[in-house]
Amino acid sequence: MGSFSIWHWLIVLLVVILIFGTKKLTNIGKDLGGAVKGFKDGMKDGTAPDEPAAPPQQVTANRVNDPNTVDVDAKTKS
């Protein structure tokens, strides 16, 4: 009573095919397969990098006299 027989699964499959149609089910299968393949490729590419990535360069405050730089704390509304 707890498990379905093969006939139950065939009836469910027939109902799904009648509702969605074979073309839509084929497209869903292709999209799902492409997503799984892309995920596997991404996991394979990201597991062992050849060299560690360089940390981003830190921004320094040596642009004090640049006319395009605005100090938000010093700017007051008049």
PDB file with SEQRES, HELIX, SHEET and CRYST1 records, atoms N, CA, C and O in Angstrom:
SEQRES   1 A   78  MET GLY SER PHE SER ILE TRP HIS TRP LEU ILE VAL LEU          
SEQRES   2 A   78  LEU VAL VAL ILE LEU ILE PHE GLY THR LYS LYS LEU THR          
SEQRES   3 A   78  ASN ILE GLY LYS ASP LEU GLY GLY ALA VAL LYS GLY PHE          
SEQRES   4 A   78  LYS ASP GLY MET LYS ASP GLY THR ALA PRO ASP GLU PRO          
SEQRES   5 A   78  ALA ALA PRO PRO GLN GLN VAL THR ALA ASN ARG VAL ASN          
SEQRES   6 A   78  ASP PRO ASN THR VAL ASP VAL ASP ALA LYS THR LYS SER          
HELIX    1 AA1 ILE A    6  PHE A   20  1                                  15    
HELIX    2 AA2 THR A   22  THR A   47  1                                  26    
CRYST1    1.000    1.000    1.000  90.00  90.00  90.00 P 1           1          
ATOM      1  N   MET A   1       0.813  -1.181   0.000  1.00  0.00           N  
ATOM      2  CA  MET A   1       0.000   0.000   0.000  1.00  0.00           C  
ATOM      3  C   MET A   1       0.864   1.255   0.000  1.00  0.00           C  
ATOM      4  O   MET A   1       0.429   2.305  -0.473  1.00  0.00           O  
ATOM      5  N   GLY A   2       2.095   1.157   0.530  1.00  0.00           N  
ATOM      6  CA  GLY A   2       2.962   2.330   0.621  1.00  0.00           C  
ATOM      7  C   GLY A   2       3.697   2.649  -0.670  1.00  0.00           C  
ATOM      8  O   GLY A   2       4.093   3.797  -0.872  1.00  0.00           O  
ATOM      9  N   SER A   3       3.892   1.681  -1.545  1.00  0.00           N  
ATOM     10  CA  SER A   3       4.629   1.941  -2.777  1.00  0.00           C  
ATOM     11  C   SER A   3       3.707   1.795  -3.978  1.00  0.00           C  
ATOM     12  O   SER A   3       2.697   1.092  -3.937  1.00  0.00           O  
ATOM     13  N   PHE A   4       4.086   2.480  -5.044  1.00  0.00           N  
ATOM     14  CA  PHE A   4       3.293   2.424  -6.263  1.00  0.00           C  
ATOM     15  C   PHE A   4       3.834   1.331  -7.174  1.00  0.00           C  
ATOM     16  O   PHE A   4       5.037   1.073  -7.208  1.00  0.00           O  
ATOM     17  N   SER A   5       2.943   0.702  -7.902  1.00  0.00           N  
ATOM     18  CA  SER A   5       3.365  -0.310  -8.861  1.00  0.00           C  
ATOM     19  C   SER A   5       3.720   0.377 -10.176  1.00  0.00           C  
ATOM     20  O   SER A   5       3.552   1.589 -10.315  1.00  0.00           O  
ATOM     21  N   ILE A   6       4.203  -0.389 -11.122  1.00  0.00           N  
ATOM     22  CA  ILE A   6       4.593   0.151 -12.425  1.00  0.00           C  
ATOM     23  C   ILE A   6       3.385   0.738 -13.144  1.00  0.00           C  
ATOM     24  O   ILE A   6       3.524   1.699 -13.900  1.00  0.00           O  
ATOM     25  N   TRP A   7       2.201   0.173 -12.919  1.00  0.00           N  
ATOM     26  CA  TRP A   7       0.994   0.673 -13.581  1.00  0.00           C  
ATOM     27  C   TRP A   7       0.612   2.059 -13.074  1.00  0.00           C  
ATOM     28  O   TRP A   7       0.149   2.901 -13.844  1.00  0.00           O  
ATOM     29  N   HIS A   8       0.805   2.291 -11.798  1.00  0.00           N  
ATOM     30  CA  HIS A   8       0.535   3.627 -11.260  1.00  0.00           C  
ATOM     31  C   HIS A   8       1.456   4.661 -11.913  1.00  0.00           C  
ATOM     32  O   HIS A   8       1.004   5.737 -12.303  1.00  0.00           O  
ATOM     33  N   TRP A   9       2.737   4.336 -12.032  1.00  0.00           N  
ATOM     34  CA  TRP A   9       3.698   5.276 -12.618  1.00  0.00           C  
ATOM     35  C   TRP A   9       3.422   5.500 -14.104  1.00  0.00           C  
ATOM     36  O   TRP A   9       3.601   6.614 -14.596  1.00  0.00           O  
ATOM     37  N   LEU A  10       2.992   4.470 -14.825  1.00  0.00           N  
ATOM     38  CA  LEU A  10       2.656   4.637 -16.238  1.00  0.00           C  
ATOM     39  C   LEU A  10       1.436   5.544 -16.425  1.00  0.00           C  
ATOM     40  O   LEU A  10       1.392   6.349 -17.355  1.00  0.00           O  
ATOM     41  N   ILE A  11       0.453   5.409 -15.543  1.00  0.00           N  
ATOM     42  CA  ILE A  11      -0.723   6.280 -15.619  1.00  0.00           C  
ATOM     43  C   ILE A  11      -0.334   7.724 -15.310  1.00  0.00           C  
ATOM     44  O   ILE A  11      -0.794   8.643 -15.986  1.00  0.00           O  
ATOM     45  N   VAL A  12       0.495   7.932 -14.313  1.00  0.00           N  
ATOM     46  CA  VAL A  12       0.965   9.281 -13.988  1.00  0.00           C  
ATOM     47  C   VAL A  12       1.749   9.865 -15.163  1.00  0.00           C  
ATOM     48  O   VAL A  12       1.572  11.036 -15.498  1.00  0.00           O  
ATOM     49  N   LEU A  13       2.604   9.076 -15.785  1.00  0.00           N  
ATOM     50  CA  LEU A  13       3.370   9.535 -16.950  1.00  0.00           C  
ATOM     51  C   LEU A  13       2.446   9.893 -18.107  1.00  0.00           C  
ATOM     52  O   LEU A  13       2.668  10.899 -18.781  1.00  0.00           O  
ATOM     53  N   LEU A  14       1.424   9.095 -18.348  1.00  0.00           N  
ATOM     54  CA  LEU A  14       0.465   9.367 -19.415  1.00  0.00           C  
ATOM     55  C   LEU A  14      -0.287  10.676 -19.157  1.00  0.00           C  
ATOM     56  O   LEU A  14      -0.497  11.464 -20.080  1.00  0.00           O  
ATOM     57  N   VAL A  15      -0.685  10.905 -17.920  1.00  0.00           N  
ATOM     58  CA  VAL A  15      -1.389  12.150 -17.577  1.00  0.00           C  
ATOM     59  C   VAL A  15      -0.475  13.355 -17.759  1.00  0.00           C  
ATOM     60  O   VAL A  15      -0.910  14.388 -18.268  1.00  0.00           O  
ATOM     61  N   VAL A  16       0.778  13.237 -17.350  1.00  0.00           N  
ATOM     62  CA  VAL A  16       1.726  14.343 -17.513  1.00  0.00           C  
ATOM     63  C   VAL A  16       1.950  14.640 -18.985  1.00  0.00           C  
ATOM     64  O   VAL A  16       2.008  15.807 -19.374  1.00  0.00           O  
ATOM     65  N   ILE A  17       2.076  13.621 -19.803  1.00  0.00           N  
ATOM     66  CA  ILE A  17       2.266  13.817 -21.248  1.00  0.00           C  
ATOM     67  C   ILE A  17       1.029  14.474 -21.854  1.00  0.00           C  
ATOM     68  O   ILE A  17       1.151  15.346 -22.714  1.00  0.00           O  
ATOM     69  N   LEU A  18      -0.149  14.067 -21.418  1.00  0.00           N  
ATOM     70  CA  LEU A  18      -1.373  14.673 -21.940  1.00  0.00           C  
ATOM     71  C   LEU A  18      -1.499  16.140 -21.527  1.00  0.00           C  
ATOM     72  O   LEU A  18      -1.993  16.958 -22.302  1.00  0.00           O  
ATOM     73  N   ILE A  19      -1.067  16.472 -20.338  1.00  0.00           N  
ATOM     74  CA  ILE A  19      -1.185  17.859 -19.859  1.00  0.00           C  
ATOM     75  C   ILE A  19      -0.149  18.757 -20.529  1.00  0.00           C  
ATOM     76  O   ILE A  19      -0.502  19.807 -21.065  1.00  0.00           O  
ATOM     77  N   PHE A  20       1.108  18.366 -20.508  1.00  0.00           N  
ATOM     78  CA  PHE A  20       2.181  19.240 -20.985  1.00  0.00           C  
ATOM     79  C   PHE A  20       2.519  19.041 -22.457  1.00  0.00           C  
ATOM     80  O   PHE A  20       2.964  19.989 -23.103  1.00  0.00           O  
ATOM     81  N   GLY A  21       2.332  17.883 -22.996  1.00  0.00           N  
ATOM     82  CA  GLY A  21       2.702  17.609 -24.379  1.00  0.00           C  
ATOM     83  C   GLY A  21       4.158  17.189 -24.469  1.00  0.00           C  
ATOM     84  O   GLY A  21       4.969  17.529 -23.608  1.00  0.00           O  
ATOM     85  N   THR A  22       4.479  16.449 -25.518  1.00  0.00           N  
ATOM     86  CA  THR A  22       5.826  15.903 -25.642  1.00  0.00           C  
ATOM     87  C   THR A  22       6.861  16.972 -25.980  1.00  0.00           C  
ATOM     88  O   THR A  22       8.007  16.882 -25.540  1.00  0.00           O  
ATOM     89  N   LYS A  23       6.469  17.982 -26.757  1.00  0.00           N  
ATOM     90  CA  LYS A  23       7.436  19.022 -27.138  1.00  0.00           C  
ATOM     91  C   LYS A  23       7.892  19.813 -25.916  1.00  0.00           C  
ATOM     92  O   LYS A  23       9.083  20.081 -25.758  1.00  0.00           O  
ATOM     93  N   LYS A  24       6.957  20.186 -25.059  1.00  0.00           N  
ATOM     94  CA  LYS A  24       7.315  20.957 -23.864  1.00  0.00           C  
ATOM     95  C   LYS A  24       8.159  20.102 -22.916  1.00  0.00           C  
ATOM     96  O   LYS A  24       9.110  20.603 -22.316  1.00  0.00           O  
ATOM     97  N   LEU A  25       7.824  18.831 -22.778  1.00  0.00           N  
ATOM     98  CA  LEU A  25       8.609  17.950 -21.917  1.00  0.00           C  
ATOM     99  C   LEU A  25      10.017  17.762 -22.470  1.00  0.00           C  
ATOM    100  O   LEU A  25      10.974  17.677 -21.701  1.00  0.00           O  
ATOM    101  N   THR A  26      10.156  17.694 -23.798  1.00  0.00           N  
ATOM    102  CA  THR A  26      11.482  17.582 -24.410  1.00  0.00           C  
ATOM    103  C   THR A  26      12.302  18.831 -24.134  1.00  0.00           C  
ATOM    104  O   THR A  26      13.484  18.736 -23.806  1.00  0.00           O  
ATOM    105  N   ASN A  27      11.683  20.005 -24.265  1.00  0.00           N  
ATOM    106  CA  ASN A  27      12.394  21.250 -23.988  1.00  0.00           C  
ATOM    107  C   ASN A  27      12.802  21.352 -22.522  1.00  0.00           C  
ATOM    108  O   ASN A  27      13.899  21.813 -22.209  1.00  0.00           O  
ATOM    109  N   ILE A  28      11.920  20.925 -21.633  1.00  0.00           N  
ATOM    110  CA  ILE A  28      12.251  20.952 -20.207  1.00  0.00           C  
ATOM    111  C   ILE A  28      13.418  20.011 -19.929  1.00  0.00           C  
ATOM    112  O   ILE A  28      14.318  20.347 -19.160  1.00  0.00           O  
ATOM    113  N   GLY A  29      13.406  18.845 -20.545  1.00  0.00           N  
ATOM    114  CA  GLY A  29      14.508  17.885 -20.362  1.00  0.00           C  
ATOM    115  C   GLY A  29      15.826  18.422 -20.877  1.00  0.00           C  
ATOM    116  O   GLY A  29      16.862  18.253 -20.234  1.00  0.00           O  
ATOM    117  N   LYS A  30      15.796  19.074 -22.044  1.00  0.00           N  
ATOM    118  CA  LYS A  30      17.030  19.657 -22.593  1.00  0.00           C  
ATOM    119  C   LYS A  30      17.551  20.776 -21.705  1.00  0.00           C  
ATOM    120  O   LYS A  30      18.755  20.863 -21.460  1.00  0.00           O  
ATOM    121  N   ASP A  31      16.661  21.630 -21.223  1.00  0.00           N  
ATOM    122  CA  ASP A  31      17.079  22.718 -20.345  1.00  0.00           C  
ATOM    123  C   ASP A  31      17.664  22.189 -19.037  1.00  0.00           C  
ATOM    124  O   ASP A  31      18.676  22.693 -18.551  1.00  0.00           O  
ATOM    125  N   LEU A  32      17.029  21.183 -18.483  1.00  0.00           N  
ATOM    126  CA  LEU A  32      17.518  20.598 -17.233  1.00  0.00           C  
ATOM    127  C   LEU A  32      18.870  19.925 -17.444  1.00  0.00           C  
ATOM    128  O   LEU A  32      19.764  20.052 -16.608  1.00  0.00           O  
ATOM    129  N   GLY A  33      19.023  19.210 -18.558  1.00  0.00           N  
ATOM    130  CA  GLY A  33      20.307  18.564 -18.859  1.00  0.00           C  
ATOM    131  C   GLY A  33      21.410  19.585 -19.077  1.00  0.00           C  
ATOM    132  O   GLY A  33      22.538  19.387 -18.625  1.00  0.00           O  
ATOM    133  N   GLY A  34      21.094  20.680 -19.769  1.00  0.00           N  
ATOM    134  CA  GLY A  34      22.090  21.742 -19.973  1.00  0.00           C  
ATOM    135  C   GLY A  34      22.493  22.401 -18.668  1.00  0.00           C  
ATOM    136  O   GLY A  34      23.658  22.745 -18.470  1.00  0.00           O  
ATOM    137  N   ALA A  35      21.519  22.578 -17.772  1.00  0.00           N  
ATOM    138  CA  ALA A  35      21.827  23.182 -16.474  1.00  0.00           C  
ATOM    139  C   ALA A  35      22.724  22.265 -15.645  1.00  0.00           C  
ATOM    140  O   ALA A  35      23.665  22.731 -15.002  1.00  0.00           O  
ATOM    141  N   VAL A  36      22.438  20.978 -15.660  1.00  0.00           N  
ATOM    142  CA  VAL A  36      23.265  20.017 -14.908  1.00  0.00           C  
ATOM    143  C   VAL A  36      24.673  19.969 -15.488  1.00  0.00           C  
ATOM    144  O   VAL A  36      25.650  19.926 -14.741  1.00  0.00           O  
ATOM    145  N   LYS A  37      24.786  19.976 -16.819  1.00  0.00           N  
ATOM    146  CA  LYS A  37      26.104  19.949 -17.455  1.00  0.00           C  
ATOM    147  C   LYS A  37      26.888  21.217 -17.131  1.00  0.00           C  
ATOM    148  O   LYS A  37      28.082  21.150 -16.840  1.00  0.00           O  
ATOM    149  N   GLY A  38      26.225  22.369 -17.180  1.00  0.00           N  
ATOM    150  CA  GLY A  38      26.885  23.624 -16.832  1.00  0.00           C  
ATOM    151  C   GLY A  38      27.341  23.642 -15.382  1.00  0.00           C  
ATOM    152  O   GLY A  38      28.422  24.145 -15.075  1.00  0.00           O  
ATOM    153  N   PHE A  39      26.523  23.094 -14.489  1.00  0.00           N  
ATOM    154  CA  PHE A  39      26.896  23.027 -13.080  1.00  0.00           C  
ATOM    155  C   PHE A  39      28.113  22.135 -12.883  1.00  0.00           C  
ATOM    156  O   PHE A  39      29.030  22.487 -12.141  1.00  0.00           O  
ATOM    157  N   LYS A  40      28.123  20.978 -13.549  1.00  0.00           N  
ATOM    158  CA  LYS A  40      29.263  20.066 -13.418  1.00  0.00           C  
ATOM    159  C   LYS A  40      30.537  20.699 -13.974  1.00  0.00           C  
ATOM    160  O   LYS A  40      31.606  20.570 -13.376  1.00  0.00           O  
ATOM    161  N   ASP A  41      30.429  21.387 -15.122  1.00  0.00           N  
ATOM    162  CA  ASP A  41      31.599  22.062 -15.686  1.00  0.00           C  
ATOM    163  C   ASP A  41      32.100  23.162 -14.762  1.00  0.00           C  
ATOM    164  O   ASP A  41      33.306  23.343 -14.596  1.00  0.00           O  
ATOM    165  N   GLY A  42      31.169  23.893 -14.163  1.00  0.00           N  
ATOM    166  CA  GLY A  42      31.553  24.945 -13.229  1.00  0.00           C  
ATOM    167  C   GLY A  42      32.237  24.399 -11.993  1.00  0.00           C  
ATOM    168  O   GLY A  42      33.194  24.990 -11.493  1.00  0.00           O  
ATOM    169  N   MET A  43      31.749  23.274 -11.499  1.00  0.00           N  
ATOM    170  CA  MET A  43      32.373  22.663 -10.321  1.00  0.00           C  
ATOM    171  C   MET A  43      33.751  22.117 -10.675  1.00  0.00           C  
ATOM    172  O   MET A  43      34.676  22.187  -9.865  1.00  0.00           O  
ATOM    173  N   LYS A  44      33.889  21.578 -11.878  1.00  0.00           N  
ATOM    174  CA  LYS A  44      35.182  21.030 -12.295  1.00  0.00           C  
ATOM    175  C   LYS A  44      36.192  22.157 -12.481  1.00  0.00           C  
ATOM    176  O   LYS A  44      37.352  22.016 -12.092  1.00  0.00           O  
ATOM    177  N   ASP A  45      35.769  23.267 -13.066  1.00  0.00           N  
ATOM    178  CA  ASP A  45      36.674  24.393 -13.293  1.00  0.00           C  
ATOM    179  C   ASP A  45      37.058  25.089 -12.003  1.00  0.00           C  
ATOM    180  O   ASP A  45      38.163  25.623 -11.903  1.00  0.00           O  
ATOM    181  N   GLY A  46      36.183  25.098 -11.016  1.00  0.00           N  
ATOM    182  CA  GLY A  46      36.446  25.842  -9.791  1.00  0.00           C  
ATOM    183  C   GLY A  46      37.119  25.050  -8.697  1.00  0.00           C  
ATOM    184  O   GLY A  46      37.374  25.604  -7.628  1.00  0.00           O  
ATOM    185  N   THR A  47      37.422  23.782  -8.907  1.00  0.00           N  
ATOM    186  CA  THR A  47      37.957  22.984  -7.810  1.00  0.00           C  
ATOM    187  C   THR A  47      39.446  23.199  -7.586  1.00  0.00           C  
ATOM    188  O   THR A  47      39.882  23.259  -6.436  1.00  0.00           O  
ATOM    189  N   ALA A  48      40.239  23.316  -8.641  1.00  0.00           N  
ATOM    190  CA  ALA A  48      41.685  23.409  -8.470  1.00  0.00           C  
ATOM    191  C   ALA A  48      42.256  24.551  -9.328  1.00  0.00           C  
ATOM    192  O   ALA A  48      42.668  24.324 -10.466  1.00  0.00           O  
ATOM    193  N   PRO A  49      42.279  25.754  -8.793  1.00  0.00           N  
ATOM    194  CA  PRO A  49      42.873  26.842  -9.577  1.00  0.00           C  
ATOM    195  C   PRO A  49      44.387  26.666  -9.680  1.00  0.00           C  
ATOM    196  O   PRO A  49      45.035  26.202  -8.742  1.00  0.00           O  
ATOM    197  N   ASP A  50      44.941  27.042 -10.835  1.00  0.00           N  
ATOM    198  CA  ASP A  50      46.365  26.879 -11.056  1.00  0.00           C  
ATOM    199  C   ASP A  50      47.197  27.803 -10.166  1.00  0.00           C  
ATOM    200  O   ASP A  50      48.194  27.378  -9.583  1.00  0.00           O  
ATOM    201  N   GLU A  51      46.793  29.039 -10.068  1.00  0.00           N  
ATOM    202  CA  GLU A  51      47.502  29.975  -9.198  1.00  0.00           C  
ATOM    203  C   GLU A  51      46.469  30.792  -8.447  1.00  0.00           C  
ATOM    204  O   GLU A  51      45.400  31.085  -8.982  1.00  0.00           O  
ATOM    205  N   PRO A  52      46.772  31.157  -7.226  1.00  0.00           N  
ATOM    206  CA  PRO A  52      45.785  31.917  -6.457  1.00  0.00           C  
ATOM    207  C   PRO A  52      45.588  33.309  -7.055  1.00  0.00           C  
ATOM    208  O   PRO A  52      46.515  33.916  -7.591  1.00  0.00           O  
ATOM    209  N   ALA A  53      44.379  33.783  -6.948  1.00  0.00           N  
ATOM    210  CA  ALA A  53      44.058  35.097  -7.495  1.00  0.00           C  
ATOM    211  C   ALA A  53      44.702  36.181  -6.637  1.00  0.00           C  
ATOM    212  O   ALA A  53      44.732  36.082  -5.410  1.00  0.00           O  
ATOM    213  N   ALA A  54      45.216  37.216  -7.298  1.00  0.00           N  
ATOM    214  CA  ALA A  54      45.831  38.324  -6.576  1.00  0.00           C  
ATOM    215  C   ALA A  54      44.744  39.131  -5.883  1.00  0.00           C  
ATOM    216  O   ALA A  54      43.676  39.341  -6.458  1.00  0.00           O  
ATOM    217  N   PRO A  55      44.990  39.584  -4.669  1.00  0.00           N  
ATOM    218  CA  PRO A  55      43.980  40.397  -3.987  1.00  0.00           C  
ATOM    219  C   PRO A  55      43.817  41.734  -4.704  1.00  0.00           C  
ATOM    220  O   PRO A  55      44.772  42.224  -5.307  1.00  0.00           O  
ATOM    221  N   PRO A  56      42.643  42.325  -4.652  1.00  0.00           N  
ATOM    222  CA  PRO A  56      42.443  43.608  -5.322  1.00  0.00           C  
ATOM    223  C   PRO A  56      43.313  44.691  -4.700  1.00  0.00           C  
ATOM    224  O   PRO A  56      43.611  44.669  -3.506  1.00  0.00           O  
ATOM    225  N   GLN A  57      43.707  45.628  -5.536  1.00  0.00           N  
ATOM    226  CA  GLN A  57      44.558  46.714  -5.063  1.00  0.00           C  
ATOM    227  C   GLN A  57      43.769  47.618  -4.119  1.00  0.00           C  
ATOM    228  O   GLN A  57      42.600  47.920  -4.355  1.00  0.00           O  
ATOM    229  N   GLN A  58      44.427  48.035  -3.062  1.00  0.00           N  
ATOM    230  CA  GLN A  58      43.775  48.891  -2.084  1.00  0.00           C  
ATOM    231  C   GLN A  58      43.842  50.339  -2.550  1.00  0.00           C  
ATOM    232  O   GLN A  58      44.873  50.796  -3.045  1.00  0.00           O  
ATOM    233  N   VAL A  59      42.751  51.044  -2.389  1.00  0.00           N  
ATOM    234  CA  VAL A  59      42.686  52.444  -2.793  1.00  0.00           C  
ATOM    235  C   VAL A  59      43.334  53.280  -1.699  1.00  0.00           C  
ATOM    236  O   VAL A  59      43.015  53.142  -0.518  1.00  0.00           O  
ATOM    237  N   THR A  60      44.234  54.136  -2.108  1.00  0.00           N  
ATOM    238  CA  THR A  60      44.905  55.006  -1.134  1.00  0.00           C  
ATOM    239  C   THR A  60      44.341  56.409  -1.234  1.00  0.00           C  
ATOM    240  O   THR A  60      43.714  56.760  -2.234  1.00  0.00           O  
ATOM    241  N   ALA A  61      44.554  57.199  -0.222  1.00  0.00           N  
ATOM    242  CA  ALA A  61      44.004  58.555  -0.148  1.00  0.00           C  
ATOM    243  C   ALA A  61      45.035  59.588  -0.571  1.00  0.00           C  
ATOM    244  O   ALA A  61      45.244  60.558   0.157  1.00  0.00           O  
ATOM    245  N   ASN A  62      45.680  59.425  -1.703  1.00  0.00           N  
ATOM    246  CA  ASN A  62      46.661  60.403  -2.158  1.00  0.00           C  
ATOM    247  C   ASN A  62      46.082  61.316  -3.234  1.00  0.00           C  
ATOM    248  O   ASN A  62      46.844  61.948  -3.966  1.00  0.00           O  
ATOM    249  N   ARG A  63      44.766  61.404  -3.351  1.00  0.00           N  
ATOM    250  CA  ARG A  63      44.129  62.302  -4.300  1.00  0.00           C  
ATOM    251  C   ARG A  63      43.509  63.493  -3.573  1.00  0.00           C  
ATOM    252  O   ARG A  63      42.388  63.885  -3.897  1.00  0.00           O  
ATOM    253  N   VAL A  64      44.184  64.058  -2.633  1.00  0.00           N  
ATOM    254  CA  VAL A  64      43.624  65.118  -1.810  1.00  0.00           C  
ATOM    255  C   VAL A  64      43.373  66.375  -2.630  1.00  0.00           C  
ATOM    256  O   VAL A  64      42.350  67.028  -2.425  1.00  0.00           O  
ATOM    257  N   ASN A  65      44.252  66.739  -3.541  1.00  0.00           N  
ATOM    258  CA  ASN A  65      44.124  67.974  -4.297  1.00  0.00           C  
ATOM    259  C   ASN A  65      43.445  67.780  -5.649  1.00  0.00           C  
ATOM    260  O   ASN A  65      43.480  68.688  -6.480  1.00  0.00           O  
ATOM    261  N   ASP A  66      42.845  66.654  -5.888  1.00  0.00           N  
ATOM    262  CA  ASP A  66      42.163  66.403  -7.149  1.00  0.00           C  
ATOM    263  C   ASP A  66      40.846  67.184  -7.154  1.00  0.00           C  
ATOM    264  O   ASP A  66      40.048  67.019  -6.231  1.00  0.00           O  
ATOM    265  N   PRO A  67      40.589  68.036  -8.170  1.00  0.00           N  
ATOM    266  CA  PRO A  67      39.359  68.833  -8.167  1.00  0.00           C  
ATOM    267  C   PRO A  67      38.098  67.996  -8.369  1.00  0.00           C  
ATOM    268  O   PRO A  67      37.000  68.471  -8.078  1.00  0.00           O  
ATOM    269  N   ASN A  68      38.225  66.782  -8.854  1.00  0.00           N  
ATOM    270  CA  ASN A  68      37.051  65.929  -9.069  1.00  0.00           C  
ATOM    271  C   ASN A  68      36.667  65.134  -7.834  1.00  0.00           C  
ATOM    272  O   ASN A  68      35.613  64.497  -7.814  1.00  0.00           O  
ATOM    273  N   THR A  69      37.501  65.159  -6.805  1.00  0.00           N  
ATOM    274  CA  THR A  69      37.231  64.410  -5.585  1.00  0.00           C  
ATOM    275  C   THR A  69      36.436  65.286  -4.618  1.00  0.00           C  
ATOM    276  O   THR A  69      36.797  66.434  -4.361  1.00  0.00           O  
ATOM    277  N   VAL A  70      35.359  64.731  -4.091  1.00  0.00           N  
ATOM    278  CA  VAL A  70      34.524  65.466  -3.137  1.00  0.00           C  
ATOM    279  C   VAL A  70      34.561  64.718  -1.816  1.00  0.00           C  
ATOM    280  O   VAL A  70      34.263  63.525  -1.757  1.00  0.00           O  
ATOM    281  N   ASP A  71      34.927  65.420  -0.769  1.00  0.00           N  
ATOM    282  CA  ASP A  71      34.919  64.838   0.570  1.00  0.00           C  
ATOM    283  C   ASP A  71      33.518  65.022   1.127  1.00  0.00           C  
ATOM    284  O   ASP A  71      33.091  66.151   1.367  1.00  0.00           O  
ATOM    285  N   VAL A  72      32.810  63.944   1.332  1.00  0.00           N  
ATOM    286  CA  VAL A  72      31.414  64.014   1.721  1.00  0.00           C  
ATOM    287  C   VAL A  72      31.263  64.632   3.098  1.00  0.00           C  
ATOM    288  O   VAL A  72      30.318  65.386   3.331  1.00  0.00           O  
ATOM    289  N   ASP A  73      32.163  64.334   4.009  1.00  0.00           N  
ATOM    290  CA  ASP A  73      32.052  64.880   5.367  1.00  0.00           C  
ATOM    291  C   ASP A  73      32.297  66.381   5.381  1.00  0.00           C  
ATOM    292  O   ASP A  73      31.699  67.086   6.195  1.00  0.00           O  
ATOM    293  N   ALA A  74      33.154  66.890   4.511  1.00  0.00           N  
ATOM    294  CA  ALA A  74      33.496  68.313   4.533  1.00  0.00           C  
ATOM    295  C   ALA A  74      32.485  69.157   3.741  1.00  0.00           C  
ATOM    296  O   ALA A  74      32.414  70.370   3.935  1.00  0.00           O  
ATOM    297  N   LYS A  75      31.725  68.543   2.873  1.00  0.00           N  
ATOM    298  CA  LYS A  75      30.777  69.291   2.049  1.00  0.00           C  
ATOM    299  C   LYS A  75      29.536  69.622   2.873  1.00  0.00           C  
ATOM    300  O   LYS A  75      28.886  68.738   3.431  1.00  0.00           O  
ATOM    301  N   THR A  76      29.225  70.916   2.936  1.00  0.00           N  
ATOM    302  CA  THR A  76      28.043  71.350   3.674  1.00  0.00           C  
ATOM    303  C   THR A  76      27.083  72.026   2.709  1.00  0.00           C  
ATOM    304  O   THR A  76      27.488  72.605   1.701  1.00  0.00           O  
ATOM    305  N   LYS A  77      25.832  71.941   3.036  1.00  0.00           N  
ATOM    306  CA  LYS A  77      24.814  72.541   2.187  1.00  0.00           C  
ATOM    307  C   LYS A  77      24.600  73.980   2.653  1.00  0.00           C  
ATOM    308  O   LYS A  77      24.326  74.211   3.831  1.00  0.00           O  
ATOM    309  N   SER A  78      24.721  74.944   1.750  1.00  0.00           N  
ATOM    310  CA  SER A  78      24.548  76.333   2.132  1.00  0.00           C  
ATOM    311  C   SER A  78      23.294  76.899   1.528  1.00  0.00           C  
ATOM    312  O   SER A  78      22.980  78.070   1.741  1.00  0.00           O  
TER     313      SER A  78                                                      
END                                                                             
